[in-house]
């Protein structure tokens, strides 16, 4: 049976978990909902089971519960990869370690040192909350480091663009993509961006698949911008939505879960 941890941000009009559940039902696959808040992870009764995490809250209890469950079960996505994606600095570190193009970035507590030098070198930089989501809290900084507020700071070079690209990677393969367009710094759909399906060109495919491999994740949304020097990965989402994609992501994801569960039983 496939045990499902529902995405806590699902709504009746935007229900990622429910979309995949419907595809599992069409395939006659057995599944059940797993409430992490009700589980004693040290005595869960779960062993050699497949657990799909559509989404979790960013709190210590859910992360720790998943970590313990992953010792005796197959968790998709793994707790390690979800944590890596939740932390922008860890995502950047993994991308750099695996030679995946990403904007120049600094993570520092030193306002008078590296933060100031980084701003002076680039003129414009982007401040991002370390554990932010949906584009919340991202802003352009053009003045002194005093604009930043209390540290530490995760700062990236400003990559000028009027759109970005979210590529859905599943099992190491890019299977769908959208362009997100807006007239603001953030192109997130939750921030008013407009999404539209786009074809996946070879460079986009290679970049997105390399980003997923760097994180070591079953599936993700790799977000990139295209500039003169090629696609550059801005972030990797470990619990992504698939708004506006032409590819049948819920069906593909359900099939992936079914195949992984069958492999476990073989």
C-alpha positions in Angstrom: 0.0 0.0 0.0 1.1 3.6 -0.7 0.9 5.8 2.4 0.3 9.4 1.6 1.3 12.5 3.6 -1.0 15.2 2.1 0.2 18.7 1.3 -0.9 21.0 4.2 -1.5 23.9 1.8 -4.0 22.0 -0.4 -7.3 23.7 -0.9 -10.5 22.4 -2.6 -9.6 24.5 -5.7 -5.9 23.6 -5.7 -5.5 20.0 -4.4 -2.2 18.4 -5.5 -2.6 15.4 -3.2 -6.2 14.8 -4.4 -5.2 14.9 -8.0 -2.7 12.1 -7.5 -5.1 10.1 -5.4 -7.6 10.1 -8.2 -5.0 8.7 -10.6 -4.1 6.0 -8.1 -7.8 5.1 -7.8 -8.0 4.9 -11.6 -5.1 2.5 -11.6 -6.7 0.4 -8.8 -3.7 1.1 -6.5 -4.2 0.8 -2.8 -3.4 3.8 -0.7 -4.1 5.4 2.6 -3.5 8.8 4.3 -0.7 9.1 6.8 -1.1 11.7 9.5 2.4 12.5 10.7 0.9 14.3 13.8 -0.7 11.1 15.0 2.3 8.8 14.4 4.6 7.6 17.1 7.6 7.3 14.8 9.5 5.1 17.2 6.6 2.5 17.2 4.7 3.3 14.0 4.0 -0.3 12.9 5.3 0.7 9.4 8.0 -1.4 7.9 9.1 -1.9 4.3 6.3 0.4 3.1 6.2 3.2 0.5 5.5 6.6 1.9 4.8 9.5 -0.5 5.2 13.0 1.0 3.2 15.4 -1.1 4.1 18.2 1.3 4.9 18.9 5.0 5.0 21.8 7.3 8.4 23.3 8.0 8.6 22.2 11.6 10.9 20.0 13.5 8.4 17.3 14.4 7.4 16.4 10.8 11.0 16.4 9.7 12.1 14.2 12.6 9.1 11.8 12.1 10.0 11.4 8.5 13.6 10.8 9.3 12.8 8.0 11.6 10.2 6.5 9.3 12.8 6.5 6.5 15.0 4.0 8.4 12.6 1.1 7.6 10.6 2.5 4.8 11.0 4.0 1.3 10.1 7.7 1.6 9.5 9.8 -1.6 10.9 12.4 -1.5 13.5 11.4 1.1 13.7 13.6 4.2 17.2 14.5 3.3 16.2 15.9 -0.1 13.2 17.7 1.3 15.4 19.4 3.9 18.0 20.3 1.3 15.4 21.9 -0.9 13.8 23.7 2.1 17.2 25.4 2.8 18.2 27.7 0.0 21.8 27.7 1.2 22.0 23.9 1.2 20.5 23.8 -2.3 23.1 26.3 -3.5 25.9 24.3 -1.9 24.8 21.1 -3.6 24.4 22.8 -7.0 27.9 24.3 -6.7 29.4 21.0 -5.6 28.0 19.3 -8.7 28.9 22.1 -11.1 25.3 23.1 -11.8 25.1 26.7 -12.9 23.5 28.9 -10.3 23.7 32.7 -9.5 26.7 33.9 -7.5 25.5 33.6 -3.9 26.8 34.6 -0.4 25.5 33.3 3.0 27.0 35.3 5.8 26.4 36.9 9.2 28.9 39.6 8.5 27.2 42.9 7.5 30.4 44.9 7.3 32.3 42.4 5.4 31.1 40.0 2.7 27.5 41.4 2.5 28.8 44.9 1.8 31.5 43.7 -0.6 28.9 41.5 -2.5 26.6 44.5 -2.9 29.4 46.8 -4.0 30.5 44.3 -6.6 27.0 43.7 -8.1 25.2 47.0 -7.5 21.9 45.1 -7.2 21.4 41.9 -5.2 18.5 39.8 -4.3 17.7 39.0 -0.6 15.8 35.7 0.0 14.6 34.3 3.3 16.5 31.1 3.9 13.4 29.0 4.4 10.9 31.1 2.3 8.3 29.8 -0.1 5.9 31.1 -2.8 8.2 34.1 -3.3 7.4 35.6 0.1 10.0 38.0 1.5 12.1 38.1 -1.7 13.3 41.7 -2.5 15.8 43.6 -4.5 18.5 45.5 -2.6 20.3 48.4 -4.2 21.4 50.5 -1.2 23.7 49.7 1.7 23.6 46.6 3.8 21.5 48.4 6.3 18.5 47.6 4.0 18.9 44.0 4.8 17.7 43.9 8.4 19.1 41.4 10.9 21.3 38.7 9.6 22.3 36.1 8.7 21.7 36.8 5.0 21.3 34.7 1.9 22.1 37.0 -1.0 22.2 36.3 -4.7 23.4 38.3 -7.7 20.5 39.9 -9.5 19.8 38.0 -12.8 17.7 40.4 -14.9 14.8 38.6 -16.6 11.1 39.0 -17.3 10.3 35.3 -16.7 11.5 32.1 -15.2 11.0 28.4 -16.0 9.8 25.6 -13.7 10.8 22.2 -15.0 9.2 19.2 -13.4 11.7 16.4 -13.1 10.5 12.9 -12.2 12.8 9.9 -11.7 15.7 11.8 -13.2 13.8 12.9 -16.4 12.3 16.3 -17.2 8.7 15.6 -18.1 7.0 19.0 -18.2 7.8 22.7 -18.0 6.1 26.1 -17.7 7.3 29.7 -18.2 6.2 32.0 -15.4 5.9 35.7 -16.5 5.3 38.8 -14.5 6.5 42.5 -14.4 7.9 42.1 -10.9 11.0 40.5 -9.4 9.1 37.4 -8.4 7.3 35.3 -11.1 5.6 32.9 -8.7 2.0 32.2 -9.6 1.1 32.9 -5.9 2.7 36.4 -6.4 0.6 37.1 -9.5 2.8 35.5 -12.2 1.2 33.9 -15.2 2.2 30.4 -16.1 2.1 28.8 -19.6 3.3 25.5 -20.8 6.6 25.5 -22.8 8.6 22.9 -24.7 11.7 21.6 -22.9 14.7 22.4 -25.0 17.9 20.3 -24.6 19.8 22.8 -22.5 16.8 23.3 -20.2 16.4 19.5 -19.9 20.1 19.0 -19.1 20.1 21.8 -16.5 17.0 20.6 -14.7 18.0 17.0 -14.6 21.5 17.9 -13.3 19.9 20.0 -10.5 17.7 17.1 -9.5 20.7 14.7 -9.5 22.7 17.2 -7.4 19.9 17.2 -4.7 19.4 13.4 -5.0 15.6 13.7 -5.2 12.9 11.5 -6.8 11.0 14.4 -8.2 11.2 18.2 -8.0 10.4 21.5 -9.6 13.7 23.0 -10.8 13.3 26.8 -11.3 15.7 28.5 -13.7 16.2 31.7 -15.6 17.6 31.9 -19.1 20.2 34.6 -19.7 23.0 35.2 -22.2 25.2 32.6 -20.6 22.5 29.9 -20.5 20.0 28.6 -18.0 20.9 29.2 -14.3 19.1 27.4 -11.5 17.6 29.7 -8.9 16.1 27.1 -6.6 14.8 23.5 -6.4 11.4 22.8 -4.9 11.1 19.4 -3.2 7.3 19.5 -2.8 6.3 21.3 -6.0 3.0 22.1 -7.5 2.5 21.6 -11.2 0.2 24.6 -12.1 -0.3 25.2 -15.8 1.7 22.3 -17.1 0.5 20.5 -20.2 2.1 17.2 -19.1 -0.2 14.9 -17.0 1.9 15.2 -13.9 -0.6 13.6 -11.4 -0.8 10.5 -13.7 2.9 10.3 -14.2 3.5 10.7 -10.5 1.0 8.1 -9.6 2.6 5.7 -12.1 6.0 6.4 -10.6 4.7 5.6 -7.1 3.1 2.4 -8.2 6.3 1.3 -10.0 8.4 2.0 -6.9 6.0 0.1 -4.7 6.0 -2.9 -7.0 9.8 -2.9 -7.0 9.8 -3.1 -3.2 7.5 -6.2 -3.4 9.5 -7.9 -6.1 
